[in-house]
Amino acid sequence: MDHVLRKLGWNAFFGENFREHVEGHEPGRISSVNKNGCNVYTKNGEVSARVSGRLRRDGQYPAVGDWVAISEDDTGIFTIHDILPRKNKISRKDAGRAAGEQVIATNVDIAFIMTSLNRDLNMRRLERYLAIVKQSGVDPVIVLNKSDICSDINSRINDVLAIAPDVPVYAISATAGIGMGALSPYLQDGKTVVLLGSSGVGKSTIINALDGVERQKVGEIREDDSRGRHITTVRELILLEKGGVIIDNPGMRELQLWDASDGLHNTFRDIEELAAQCKFSDCQHETEPGCMIKKAIAEGTLPGVRFESYRKLQREFLAIERKKNPDLQRAEKKKWKKIGIMAKEIQNRKERGM
């Protein structure tokens, strides 16, 4: 297969799944998606392609990072006929729908979870990102940008390691060129890195620094809150001159879990191991005797805010699962109907003086 495709991440997994499409089709990788179609990297460069009517009827739409089977007709129009099976995907709940999935990126090797070493540094947000990335099977790397404006870098790194002891953490300054060498090994031909983080944390700046050219527009830092200005507006796959592929993302104000049961387990393994040691297997970690969670919080070995973050994400995940599963929805309605009946009975007994 052409070396350009290998640089884009093509390998035996995708080759095996493409075999049935060889006749009249060629492989390509989605670099961006818009309302009229997609931009696709091929062995001959980047082209614009429309999504076939069959895929649209079946509700199948490519996401950035997807490998697809495309063809070109006699008039030079490219059409996407199939989406090849994905190695993995990173998804969140679509903020605009009751229970819809938004695929952020597919076929990813590494996720750079980016935040700034200023007021943007938020441990609870990092836990949320970690849960989503670990659910996808992608290896997370935490990148703390703007180290040039932080007076206590080691303390901030230790704070992050306390919630993610098994994740590589790097403090860098993309604008000052500090610490960038530590990230270079992750960017190799055939490897895909996705950038995740809030607006203004420097995702565009880091792409420019890693590739050595001004690819992405960069906003100036706002003086009132030390945050960068939001510049990236579309999700985009970029083939770097120095090797590797980066998927850039607009800053995400809302990042709700989609399918993250394993991700939550891996992110909060310390809490779940403690819970397994509680006296009662159905311990709610509130007033029960022999609760190891409450003991750890009282002794200061488990921060109460971390436990509350875990409970919040668990509730969010279960709420989404109920929306996705009609049986769970019915069970939830039945439970609350029963609770309502019991509450009325108790109120009636009180009124009768019983």
Residue frames as qw, qx, qy, qz and C-alpha x, y, z in Angstrom:
[[0.000, 0.888, 0.460, 0.000, 0.00, 0.00, 0.00],
 [0.333, 0.741, -0.029, 0.582, 1.15, 3.54, -0.77],
 [0.487, -0.056, -0.491, 0.720, 3.47, 5.10, 1.85],
 [0.184, -0.323, 0.025, -0.928, 1.15, 8.12, 2.15],
 [0.730, -0.397, -0.349, -0.434, -1.62, 5.87, 3.46],
 [0.751, -0.179, -0.510, 0.379, 0.78, 4.25, 5.92],
 [0.212, 0.168, -0.288, 0.919, 1.72, 7.72, 7.21],
 [0.452, -0.341, -0.122, -0.815, -2.00, 8.32, 7.71],
 [0.504, -0.264, 0.644, -0.510, -2.32, 5.19, 9.86],
 [0.856, 0.211, -0.271, -0.386, -3.23, 2.51, 7.33],
 [0.214, -0.447, 0.859, -0.126, -2.32, -0.98, 8.56],
 [0.144, 0.006, -0.968, -0.207, -3.22, -4.67, 8.26],
 [0.187, 0.393, 0.749, -0.499, -6.43, -4.23, 10.29],
 [0.405, 0.608, 0.086, -0.677, -7.89, -1.78, 7.80],
 [0.226, 0.403, -0.733, -0.499, -6.41, -3.62, 4.83],
 [0.070, 0.114, 0.990, -0.039, -8.20, -6.83, 5.82],
 [0.269, 0.571, 0.618, -0.469, -11.54, -5.02, 6.09],
 [0.277, 0.638, -0.190, -0.693, -11.02, -3.22, 2.78],
 [0.259, -0.152, 0.873, 0.383, -10.54, -6.34, 0.65],
 [0.350, 0.525, 0.775, -0.011, -14.19, -6.58, -0.39],
 [0.213, 0.892, 0.193, -0.350, -14.04, -3.01, -1.73],
 [0.460, -0.367, 0.479, 0.652, -10.93, -3.30, -3.92],
 [0.347, 0.390, 0.679, 0.516, -12.85, -3.40, -7.22],
 [0.075, 0.711, 0.397, 0.575, -13.53, 0.20, -8.27],
 [0.424, -0.890, -0.116, -0.116, -12.79, 1.73, -4.86],
 [0.535, 0.379, -0.447, 0.608, -9.82, 3.13, -3.02],
 [0.528, -0.576, -0.511, 0.358, -9.22, 3.79, 0.67],
 [0.137, 0.611, -0.070, 0.777, -9.22, 7.24, 2.21],
 [0.391, -0.366, -0.639, 0.552, -9.27, 8.77, 5.66],
 [0.082, -0.873, -0.410, -0.251, -11.78, 11.42, 6.73],
 [0.431, 0.103, -0.248, 0.861, -10.05, 14.70, 7.58],
 [0.170, 0.145, 0.325, -0.919, -13.15, 16.85, 8.20],
 [0.073, 0.495, 0.857, 0.124, -16.93, 16.68, 7.95],
 [0.143, 0.166, 0.062, -0.974, -19.34, 19.39, 6.82],
 [0.574, 0.357, 0.469, -0.568, -23.01, 19.62, 5.86],
 [0.635, 0.585, -0.249, -0.439, -22.22, 19.02, 2.18],
 [0.918, 0.241, -0.309, 0.060, -19.91, 16.02, 2.60],
 [0.765, -0.566, 0.157, 0.264, -16.39, 15.27, 3.77],
 [0.293, 0.805, -0.514, -0.039, -12.78, 16.04, 3.04],
 [0.978, -0.129, 0.161, 0.020, -10.80, 12.85, 2.60],
 [0.127, -0.713, 0.644, 0.246, -7.08, 12.11, 2.51],
 [0.958, 0.268, 0.092, -0.048, -6.15, 9.66, -0.25],
 [0.784, -0.179, 0.275, 0.527, -2.84, 8.43, -1.61],
 [0.444, 0.464, 0.318, 0.697, -3.03, 11.27, -4.17],
 [0.060, 0.192, -0.159, 0.966, -3.85, 14.05, -1.73],
 [0.176, 0.352, 0.664, -0.636, -6.94, 15.53, -0.09],
 [0.118, -0.252, -0.650, -0.708, -10.26, 15.51, -1.96],
 [0.465, 0.023, 0.323, -0.824, -13.87, 16.50, -1.30],
 [0.192, -0.091, -0.945, -0.249, -16.37, 13.65, -1.34],
 [0.598, -0.239, -0.028, -0.765, -20.09, 13.23, -0.91],
 [0.366, -0.109, 0.866, -0.322, -21.71, 10.52, 1.23],
 [0.168, -0.103, -0.850, -0.488, -23.60, 7.91, -0.81],
 [0.568, -0.276, -0.159, -0.759, -27.37, 7.81, -0.68],
 [0.781, -0.185, -0.595, -0.045, -27.30, 4.30, 0.80],
 [0.445, -0.026, -0.573, 0.688, -25.19, 5.40, 3.76],
 [0.192, -0.168, 0.150, -0.955, -27.45, 8.39, 4.38],
 [0.698, -0.249, -0.377, -0.556, -30.58, 6.23, 4.25],
 [0.777, -0.187, -0.572, 0.184, -29.01, 3.83, 6.75],
 [0.426, -0.896, -0.012, -0.128, -28.11, 6.73, 9.05],
 [0.830, -0.236, 0.082, 0.499, -24.38, 6.10, 8.67],
 [0.233, 0.956, -0.081, 0.159, -22.19, 9.17, 8.57],
 [0.750, 0.203, -0.330, 0.536, -18.39, 9.24, 8.70],
 [0.442, -0.887, -0.025, 0.132, -16.54, 10.84, 11.59],
 [0.219, 0.854, -0.462, 0.090, -13.11, 12.45, 11.58],
 [0.323, -0.506, 0.795, -0.083, -10.52, 9.68, 11.62],
 [0.845, 0.198, 0.443, -0.225, -12.66, 7.11, 9.82],
 [0.153, -0.272, 0.777, 0.546, -11.23, 5.04, 7.00],
 [0.643, 0.473, 0.311, -0.516, -13.66, 4.83, 4.07],
 [0.513, 0.144, 0.709, 0.462, -14.03, 3.24, 0.64],
 [0.266, 0.722, 0.080, -0.634, -14.42, 5.90, -2.05],
 [0.603, 0.296, 0.584, 0.455, -14.63, 6.09, -5.82],
 [0.037, 0.520, -0.140, -0.842, -14.32, 8.80, -8.47],
 [0.641, 0.554, 0.528, -0.067, -16.72, 9.02, -11.38],
 [0.602, 0.389, 0.362, 0.596, -16.05, 10.26, -14.91],
 [0.050, 0.891, 0.173, 0.416, -16.85, 13.84, -13.93],
 [0.358, 0.404, -0.485, 0.688, -14.30, 13.89, -11.11],
 [0.558, -0.537, 0.122, -0.621, -16.84, 13.61, -8.26],
 [0.249, 0.203, -0.898, 0.302, -15.80, 11.44, -5.32],
 [0.719, -0.386, -0.182, -0.549, -18.34, 9.35, -3.39],
 [0.162, -0.352, 0.832, -0.398, -17.98, 7.59, -0.03],
 [0.675, -0.066, -0.591, -0.437, -19.55, 4.14, -0.28],
 [0.821, -0.376, -0.427, 0.040, -18.62, 2.49, 3.01],
 [0.247, -0.797, 0.427, -0.348, -17.11, 3.21, 6.41],
 [0.637, 0.209, -0.724, 0.165, -14.54, 0.60, 7.39],
 [0.727, -0.565, -0.386, 0.064, -14.81, -0.99, 10.86],
 [0.053, -0.875, 0.276, -0.393, -13.28, 1.26, 13.51],
 [0.558, 0.162, -0.675, 0.456, -10.37, 0.26, 15.72],
 [0.254, -0.457, -0.619, 0.586, -11.88, 2.48, 18.41],
 [0.007, 0.688, 0.321, 0.651, -13.84, 5.68, 18.89],
 [0.184, -0.193, -0.502, 0.823, -14.06, 8.50, 21.42],
 [0.179, -0.575, -0.590, -0.537, -17.64, 9.63, 21.99],
 [0.042, 0.093, 0.522, -0.847, -19.67, 11.91, 24.20],
 [0.197, 0.631, 0.731, -0.168, -23.39, 12.40, 24.68],
 [0.188, 0.443, 0.378, 0.790, -24.70, 14.83, 22.10],
 [0.043, -0.238, -0.443, 0.863, -25.65, 17.97, 24.01],
 [0.350, 0.121, -0.190, -0.909, -28.41, 18.70, 21.52],
 [0.648, -0.087, -0.618, -0.438, -30.31, 15.42, 21.78],
 [0.754, -0.497, 0.123, -0.411, -32.02, 13.47, 24.54],
 [0.785, -0.362, 0.497, 0.073, -29.87, 10.36, 24.20],
 [0.764, 0.640, -0.062, 0.049, -27.70, 10.71, 21.12],
 [0.780, -0.332, 0.215, 0.485, -24.04, 9.91, 20.59],
 [0.345, 0.916, -0.194, -0.070, -21.53, 12.34, 19.11],
 [0.910, -0.004, 0.066, 0.410, -18.37, 10.65, 17.84],
 [0.172, -0.916, 0.185, 0.310, -15.44, 12.97, 18.50],
 [0.236, 0.678, -0.656, -0.233, -12.72, 10.95, 16.74],
 [0.983, 0.007, 0.124, -0.136, -12.04, 7.42, 15.54],
 [0.901, 0.272, -0.104, 0.321, -9.03, 5.13, 15.06],
 [0.074, -0.899, 0.293, -0.316, -6.91, 6.94, 17.64],
 [0.752, 0.113, -0.535, 0.368, -3.68, 5.78, 19.31],
 [0.392, -0.186, -0.455, 0.778, -3.06, 8.52, 21.89],
 [0.113, -0.866, -0.393, -0.288, -5.24, 11.23, 23.45],
 [0.325, 0.141, -0.304, 0.884, -3.52, 14.40, 24.64],
 [0.289, -0.801, -0.524, -0.006, -5.82, 15.69, 27.39],
 [0.388, 0.323, -0.094, 0.858, -4.83, 19.33, 27.52],
 [0.315, -0.878, -0.359, 0.035, -5.34, 21.92, 30.22],
 [0.289, 0.739, -0.202, 0.574, -3.57, 25.08, 31.27],
 [0.574, -0.217, -0.529, 0.586, -1.46, 25.69, 34.35],
 [0.082, -0.208, 0.127, -0.966, -3.67, 28.61, 35.36],
 [0.483, 0.033, 0.456, -0.747, -7.27, 28.96, 36.47],
 [0.731, 0.204, -0.404, -0.511, -8.33, 26.44, 33.81],
 [0.307, 0.218, -0.912, 0.163, -6.72, 23.55, 35.75],
 [0.689, -0.215, 0.172, -0.671, -9.69, 21.58, 37.09],
 [0.140, -0.254, 0.954, -0.075, -9.23, 18.07, 38.52],
 [0.578, 0.307, 0.639, -0.404, -12.91, 17.18, 38.20],
 [0.619, 0.660, -0.136, -0.402, -12.85, 18.01, 34.48],
 [0.172, 0.545, -0.812, -0.117, -9.70, 15.93, 34.05],
 [0.402, -0.025, 0.880, -0.252, -11.45, 12.96, 35.69],
 [0.665, 0.520, 0.315, -0.433, -14.28, 13.31, 33.20],
 [0.483, 0.690, -0.460, -0.282, -11.90, 13.36, 30.23],
 [0.070, -0.413, 0.907, -0.052, -9.98, 10.37, 31.61],
 [0.582, 0.162, 0.718, -0.344, -13.16, 8.31, 31.98],
 [0.685, 0.629, 0.075, -0.361, -14.17, 8.98, 28.38],
 [0.350, 0.686, -0.619, -0.153, -10.71, 8.31, 26.94],
 [0.219, -0.310, 0.913, -0.148, -10.11, 5.13, 28.94],
 [0.710, 0.289, 0.507, -0.394, -13.50, 3.78, 27.90],
 [0.657, 0.672, -0.173, -0.295, -12.40, 4.00, 24.26],
 [0.944, -0.047, 0.170, 0.278, -9.25, 1.95, 24.83],
 [0.464, 0.757, -0.118, 0.445, -7.08, 4.91, 23.83],
 [0.664, -0.226, -0.339, 0.627, -3.96, 5.69, 25.89],
 [0.080, -0.973, -0.187, -0.113, -4.31, 9.06, 27.68],
 [0.579, 0.047, -0.175, 0.795, -1.49, 11.57, 28.13],
 [0.167, -0.910, -0.343, 0.163, -2.10, 14.67, 30.25],
 [0.505, 0.329, 0.064, 0.795, -0.47, 17.83, 28.87],
 [0.262, -0.819, -0.328, 0.391, -0.27, 20.84, 31.20],
 [0.486, 0.559, 0.199, 0.641, 0.31, 23.83, 28.95],
 [0.041, -0.871, 0.003, -0.490, 1.49, 27.37, 29.77],
 [0.793, -0.364, -0.292, 0.391, 4.13, 26.29, 32.28],
 [0.421, 0.296, -0.080, 0.853, 5.84, 29.64, 31.71],
 [0.267, -0.551, -0.007, -0.791, 3.11, 31.40, 33.71],
 [0.819, -0.467, -0.304, -0.136, 2.97, 28.89, 36.59],
 [0.065, -0.766, 0.506, -0.391, 4.98, 29.54, 39.76],
 [0.508, -0.346, 0.735, -0.286, 4.56, 26.05, 41.30],
 [0.629, 0.304, -0.562, -0.442, 4.70, 23.50, 38.49],
 [0.274, 0.152, -0.935, 0.165, 5.73, 20.50, 40.61],
 [0.293, 0.131, 0.665, -0.674, 2.82, 21.02, 43.01],
 [0.647, 0.341, -0.046, -0.680, 0.34, 21.11, 40.12],
 [0.530, 0.303, -0.763, -0.212, 1.86, 17.96, 38.59],
 [0.055, 0.049, -0.914, 0.399, 1.51, 16.17, 41.94],
 [0.498, 0.220, 0.378, -0.748, -2.15, 17.23, 42.13],
 [0.695, 0.353, -0.357, -0.515, -2.75, 15.64, 38.73],
 [0.396, 0.270, -0.876, 0.051, -0.82, 12.48, 39.58],
 [0.270, -0.044, 0.741, -0.613, -2.99, 12.06, 42.68],
 [0.701, 0.322, 0.303, -0.560, -6.02, 11.43, 40.46],
 [0.843, 0.505, -0.132, -0.129, -4.16, 9.76, 37.56],
 [0.513, -0.660, 0.531, 0.139, -1.12, 7.90, 38.94],
 [0.721, 0.045, 0.635, 0.273, -0.89, 5.61, 35.91],
 [0.508, 0.800, 0.288, 0.137, -1.03, 8.36, 33.25],
 [0.577, 0.066, 0.048, 0.813, 2.00, 10.23, 31.80],
 [0.058, -0.944, -0.287, 0.154, 1.90, 13.93, 32.74],
 [0.583, 0.157, 0.120, 0.788, 3.97, 16.62, 31.01],
 [0.065, -0.872, -0.213, 0.436, 4.26, 20.33, 31.79],
 [0.550, 0.239, 0.390, 0.699, 5.04, 22.37, 28.70],
 [0.144, 0.732, 0.121, -0.655, 4.81, 25.82, 27.21],
 [0.666, 0.477, 0.497, 0.287, 3.93, 25.63, 23.53],
 [0.235, 0.965, 0.056, 0.098, 4.52, 29.35, 22.99],
 [0.237, -0.855, 0.459, 0.041, 7.92, 29.35, 24.75],
 [0.717, 0.428, -0.548, -0.045, 8.96, 25.95, 23.36],
 [0.224, -0.486, 0.739, -0.410, 9.46, 24.47, 26.83],
 [0.541, -0.087, 0.781, -0.300, 9.14, 20.70, 27.27],
 [0.722, 0.434, -0.115, -0.526, 7.96, 20.02, 23.72],
 [0.308, 0.458, -0.825, -0.120, 10.58, 17.33, 23.15],
 [0.318, -0.071, 0.871, -0.368, 8.79, 15.02, 25.59],
 [0.668, 0.404, 0.365, -0.508, 5.77, 14.88, 23.26],
 [0.368, 0.582, -0.556, -0.466, 7.66, 14.16, 20.04],
 [0.084, -0.183, 0.978, 0.057, 7.92, 10.36, 20.60],
 [0.462, 0.377, 0.701, -0.392, 4.12, 10.10, 20.46],
 [0.533, 0.722, 0.013, -0.442, 4.06, 11.59, 16.95],
 [0.339, -0.309, 0.796, 0.395, 5.31, 9.00, 14.51],
 [0.397, 0.180, -0.592, -0.677, 4.31, 7.96, 11.01],
 [0.482, -0.176, -0.825, -0.237, 1.16, 5.89, 11.20],
 [0.268, -0.363, -0.722, 0.524, 0.20, 7.08, 14.71],
 [0.136, -0.650, -0.377, -0.646, -2.82, 9.26, 15.46],
 [0.239, -0.225, -0.561, 0.760, -3.05, 11.68, 18.39],
 [0.131, -0.747, -0.502, -0.417, -6.29, 13.46, 19.27],
 [0.158, 0.157, -0.361, 0.905, -6.24, 16.75, 21.21],
 [0.375, -0.659, -0.627, -0.176, -8.94, 17.15, 23.85],
 [0.338, -0.253, -0.394, 0.816, -9.53, 20.11, 26.11],
 [0.079, 0.818, 0.451, -0.348, -11.49, 23.26, 26.80],
 [0.415, 0.835, 0.138, 0.333, -11.33, 26.38, 24.68],
 [0.010, -0.937, 0.226, -0.265, -8.21, 28.45, 25.05],
 [0.804, -0.516, 0.272, 0.120, -5.86, 25.81, 26.49],
 [0.060, -0.735, 0.557, 0.383, -3.49, 26.07, 23.50],
 [0.815, 0.160, 0.555, 0.053, -4.40, 23.14, 21.25],
 [0.609, 0.783, 0.074, 0.101, -3.75, 25.14, 18.06],
 [0.052, -0.891, 0.450, -0.043, -0.49, 26.50, 19.48],
 [0.644, -0.380, 0.662, 0.045, 0.78, 23.02, 20.30],
 [0.813, 0.438, 0.368, 0.107, 0.08, 21.82, 16.74],
 [0.373, 0.905, -0.161, 0.128, 2.13, 24.70, 15.34],
 [0.305, -0.763, 0.565, -0.071, 4.94, 24.00, 17.81],
 [0.783, -0.132, 0.607, 0.032, 5.04, 20.27, 17.11],
 [0.757, 0.510, 0.359, 0.196, 5.03, 20.64, 13.34],
 [0.490, -0.319, 0.194, 0.788, 7.30, 23.67, 13.19],
 [0.074, 0.265, 0.463, 0.843, 4.94, 25.63, 10.90],
 [0.282, 0.173, 0.354, -0.875, 2.02, 28.00, 11.47],
 [0.079, -0.244, -0.897, -0.361, -0.79, 25.64, 10.48],
 [0.236, -0.674, -0.700, 0.008, -3.48, 26.75, 12.90],
 [0.044, -0.707, -0.018, -0.705, -4.70, 30.22, 13.81],
 [0.505, -0.255, -0.621, 0.543, -3.88, 31.15, 17.38],
 [0.214, -0.870, -0.283, -0.342, -5.78, 33.60, 19.62],
 [0.179, 0.524, -0.454, 0.698, -4.18, 36.02, 22.03],
 [0.379, -0.293, -0.767, 0.426, -4.37, 35.51, 25.79],
 [0.257, -0.793, -0.310, -0.456, -7.17, 37.45, 27.50],
 [0.182, 0.416, -0.513, 0.729, -5.87, 39.58, 30.34],
 [0.565, -0.420, 0.142, -0.696, -9.00, 39.19, 32.51],
 [0.902, -0.252, 0.236, -0.261, -8.79, 35.41, 32.97],
 [0.246, -0.580, 0.744, 0.222, -5.45, 34.31, 31.41],
 [0.721, 0.241, 0.650, -0.006, -7.28, 32.13, 28.87],
 [0.185, -0.125, 0.611, 0.759, -6.58, 31.93, 25.16],
 [0.530, 0.343, 0.035, -0.775, -9.22, 33.02, 22.71],
 [0.714, 0.196, 0.669, -0.064, -11.24, 30.25, 21.06],
 [0.174, 0.546, -0.498, -0.651, -10.07, 29.85, 17.45],
 [0.029, 0.047, -0.953, -0.299, -10.66, 26.28, 16.23],
 [0.576, 0.132, 0.169, -0.789, -14.25, 25.88, 15.03],
 [0.880, 0.212, -0.249, -0.344, -14.18, 22.53, 13.19],
 [0.798, -0.345, 0.489, 0.067, -12.86, 19.08, 13.99],
 [0.572, 0.742, -0.319, -0.140, -9.94, 18.35, 11.68],
 [0.913, -0.180, 0.242, 0.274, -7.41, 15.60, 10.99],
 [0.192, 0.920, -0.322, -0.114, -3.97, 17.00, 10.14],
 [0.939, 0.126, -0.026, 0.320, -1.10, 15.08, 8.54],
 [0.337, -0.883, 0.193, 0.265, 2.04, 16.55, 10.10],
 [0.541, 0.751, -0.378, 0.023, 5.13, 17.27, 8.03],
 [0.051, -0.615, 0.745, -0.254, 7.40, 15.88, 10.75],
 [0.351, 0.009, -0.936, -0.028, 5.42, 12.64, 11.05],
 [0.006, 0.312, 0.817, -0.485, 2.22, 11.50, 12.69],
 [0.171, -0.529, -0.559, -0.615, -1.39, 12.57, 12.54],
 [0.013, -0.163, -0.554, 0.816, -3.17, 14.98, 14.88],
 [0.131, -0.633, -0.672, -0.361, -6.92, 15.39, 15.23],
 [0.060, 0.063, -0.274, 0.958, -7.68, 18.92, 16.42],
 [0.174, -0.602, -0.778, -0.046, -10.96, 19.62, 18.19],
 [0.153, -0.668, -0.053, -0.726, -12.92, 22.76, 19.02],
 [0.016, -0.192, 0.703, -0.684, -12.93, 23.43, 22.75],
 [0.439, -0.396, -0.760, -0.271, -15.76, 21.49, 24.41],
 [0.287, -0.425, 0.286, -0.810, -17.84, 23.39, 26.95],
 [0.802, -0.178, 0.284, -0.494, -19.94, 20.33, 27.69],
 [0.364, 0.361, -0.855, -0.082, -18.55, 16.81, 27.93],
 [0.767, -0.207, 0.317, -0.517, -21.19, 14.35, 29.04],
 [0.331, -0.249, 0.907, 0.073, -20.47, 10.65, 29.32],
 [0.672, 0.202, -0.386, -0.599, -21.87, 8.33, 26.68],
 [0.962, -0.087, -0.246, -0.076, -20.74, 4.75, 27.25],
 [0.213, 0.692, -0.532, 0.439, -18.18, 4.89, 30.02],
 [0.860, -0.474, -0.015, -0.187, -18.73, 2.08, 32.53],
 [0.896, -0.009, -0.089, 0.435, -15.24, 0.64, 32.05],
 [0.339, 0.599, -0.114, 0.716, -13.79, 4.13, 31.78],
 [0.465, -0.727, 0.108, -0.493, -15.23, 5.07, 35.18],
 [0.942, -0.326, -0.015, 0.075, -13.89, 1.86, 36.69],
 [0.779, 0.213, -0.079, 0.585, -10.38, 2.49, 35.36],
 [0.124, 0.671, -0.092, 0.725, -10.39, 6.18, 36.33],
 [0.478, -0.589, 0.284, -0.586, -11.70, 5.59, 39.87],
 [0.759, 0.050, -0.646, 0.058, -10.14, 2.20, 40.57],
 [0.192, 0.204, -0.654, 0.703, -8.98, 3.41, 44.01],
 [0.491, -0.129, 0.251, -0.824, -12.54, 4.21, 45.07],
 [0.849, 0.017, -0.315, -0.423, -14.01, 0.97, 43.75],
 [0.606, 0.158, -0.719, 0.302, -11.32, -1.07, 45.50],
 [0.080, -0.159, 0.573, -0.800, -12.18, 0.68, 48.77],
 [0.666, -0.058, -0.005, -0.744, -15.91, 0.11, 48.21],
 [0.779, 0.082, -0.603, -0.153, -15.27, -3.62, 47.76],
 [0.396, 0.100, -0.743, 0.531, -13.90, -3.69, 51.33],
 [0.416, -0.333, 0.158, -0.831, -17.01, -2.17, 52.94],
 [0.317, -0.074, 0.852, -0.411, -18.81, -4.29, 55.55],
 [0.603, 0.452, 0.561, -0.342, -21.99, -4.43, 53.49],
 [0.462, 0.117, 0.652, 0.590, -21.94, -5.32, 49.80],
 [0.135, 0.732, 0.529, 0.409, -24.75, -2.83, 49.09],
 [0.372, -0.542, -0.255, 0.709, -23.16, -0.04, 51.13],
 [0.271, 0.870, 0.332, 0.243, -24.35, 3.41, 50.03],
 [0.548, 0.125, -0.177, 0.808, -21.34, 5.07, 51.73],
 [0.202, -0.687, -0.133, -0.685, -23.55, 7.35, 53.81],
 [0.490, -0.598, 0.347, -0.531, -24.39, 6.18, 57.35],
 [0.957, -0.049, -0.273, -0.082, -23.62, 2.45, 57.21],
 [0.576, -0.693, 0.432, 0.052, -21.16, 1.03, 59.77],
 [0.736, -0.161, 0.564, 0.337, -17.94, -0.43, 58.39],
 [0.575, 0.802, 0.156, 0.045, -17.89, 1.87, 55.35],
 [0.725, -0.181, 0.172, 0.642, -14.32, 2.06, 54.06],
 [0.301, 0.634, 0.276, 0.657, -15.10, 5.05, 51.86],
 [0.332, -0.894, -0.114, -0.280, -16.20, 7.16, 54.83],
 [0.777, -0.530, 0.073, 0.332, -13.20, 5.96, 56.81],
 [0.654, 0.169, 0.227, 0.702, -10.76, 6.94, 54.02],
 [0.078, 0.777, 0.212, 0.588, -12.35, 10.39, 53.72],
 [0.551, -0.828, -0.062, -0.081, -12.18, 10.91, 57.49],
 [0.785, -0.389, 0.178, 0.448, -8.52, 9.84, 57.56],
 [0.096, 0.856, -0.223, -0.457, -7.67, 12.12, 54.64],
 [0.433, -0.222, 0.769, 0.416, -6.48, 9.35, 52.31],
 [0.247, 0.472, 0.725, 0.437, -9.41, 9.92, 49.92],
 [0.047, 0.068, 0.036, -0.996, -10.42, 13.51, 49.09],
 [0.352, 0.465, 0.682, -0.440, -14.14, 14.00, 49.59],
 [0.400, 0.639, -0.119, -0.647, -14.37, 16.02, 46.37],
 [0.169, 0.321, -0.853, -0.375, -12.94, 13.10, 44.38],
 [0.148, 0.226, 0.949, -0.163, -15.57, 10.75, 45.82],
 [0.361, 0.617, 0.384, -0.585, -18.33, 13.25, 45.03],
 [0.292, 0.546, -0.498, -0.608, -16.98, 13.54, 41.48],
 [0.022, 0.077, -0.984, -0.158, -17.16, 9.75, 41.15],
 [0.238, 0.434, 0.792, -0.357, -20.76, 9.69, 42.41],
 [0.341, 0.643, 0.037, -0.685, -21.77, 12.52, 40.09],
 [0.265, 0.420, -0.703, -0.509, -20.31, 10.77, 37.03],
 [0.075, 0.106, 0.991, -0.043, -21.94, 7.49, 38.07],
 [0.325, 0.555, 0.562, -0.520, -25.35, 9.19, 38.33],
 [0.336, 0.620, -0.267, -0.657, -24.83, 10.86, 34.96],
 [0.119, 0.254, -0.901, -0.331, -23.85, 7.57, 33.33],
 [0.156, 0.282, 0.926, -0.195, -26.86, 5.72, 34.78],
 [0.351, 0.614, 0.289, -0.645, -29.23, 8.51, 33.68],
 [0.329, 0.524, -0.523, -0.587, -27.96, 8.24, 30.11],
 [0.019, 0.069, -0.991, -0.114, -28.21, 4.44, 30.19],
 [0.299, 0.440, 0.733, -0.424, -31.86, 4.75, 31.22],
 [0.399, 0.642, -0.046, -0.653, -32.52, 7.06, 28.28],
 [0.244, 0.427, -0.766, -0.414, -30.84, 4.61, 25.91],
 [0.154, -0.052, -0.987, -0.004, -32.63, 1.55, 27.32],
 [0.502, -0.352, -0.279, -0.739, -36.47, 1.57, 27.31],
 [0.732, -0.326, -0.598, 0.037, -36.59, -1.30, 29.83],
 [0.440, -0.134, -0.445, 0.768, -34.52, 0.71, 32.30],
 [0.164, -0.229, -0.064, -0.957, -36.75, 3.73, 31.66],
 [0.647, -0.386, -0.453, -0.476, -39.87, 1.71, 32.49],
 [0.689, -0.270, -0.574, 0.352, -38.23, 0.23, 35.60],
 [0.238, 0.027, -0.282, 0.929, -37.26, 3.73, 36.78],
 [0.382, -0.297, -0.191, -0.854, -40.81, 5.05, 36.25],
 [0.733, -0.352, -0.555, -0.177, -42.24, 2.01, 38.05],
 [0.553, -0.139, -0.529, 0.628, -39.86, 2.57, 40.98],
 [0.025, 0.059, -0.183, 0.981, -40.82, 6.24, 41.38],
 [0.545, -0.333, -0.393, -0.662, -44.53, 5.44, 40.98],
 [0.717, -0.325, -0.602, 0.131, -44.21, 2.95, 43.82],
 [0.376, -0.077, -0.394, 0.835, -42.34, 5.51, 45.92],
 [0.218, -0.234, -0.109, -0.941, -45.09, 8.05, 45.22],
 [0.671, -0.385, -0.510, -0.376, -47.82, 5.62, 46.34],
 [0.651, -0.262, -0.556, 0.446, -45.92, 4.82, 49.54],
 [0.176, 0.064, -0.215, 0.958, -45.46, 8.54, 50.26],
 [0.434, -0.334, -0.262, -0.795, -49.20, 9.15, 49.87],
 [0.730, -0.360, -0.577, -0.062, -50.01, 6.23, 52.19],
 [0.506, -0.151, -0.465, 0.710, -47.67, 7.60, 54.84],
 [0.062, -0.163, 0.026, -0.984, -49.21, 11.07, 54.52],
 [0.584, -0.372, -0.434, -0.576, -52.73, 9.64, 54.79],
 [0.689, -0.325, -0.599, 0.246, -51.83, 7.70, 57.95],
 [0.304, -0.029, -0.322, 0.896, -50.39, 10.86, 59.49],
 [0.282, -0.249, -0.155, -0.913, -53.57, 12.80, 58.69],
 [0.715, -0.371, -0.479, -0.348, -55.72, 10.04, 60.30],
 [0.395, -0.691, 0.441, -0.415, -53.48, 10.13, 63.37],
 [0.994, -0.060, -0.088, -0.038, -52.38, 6.54, 62.94]]
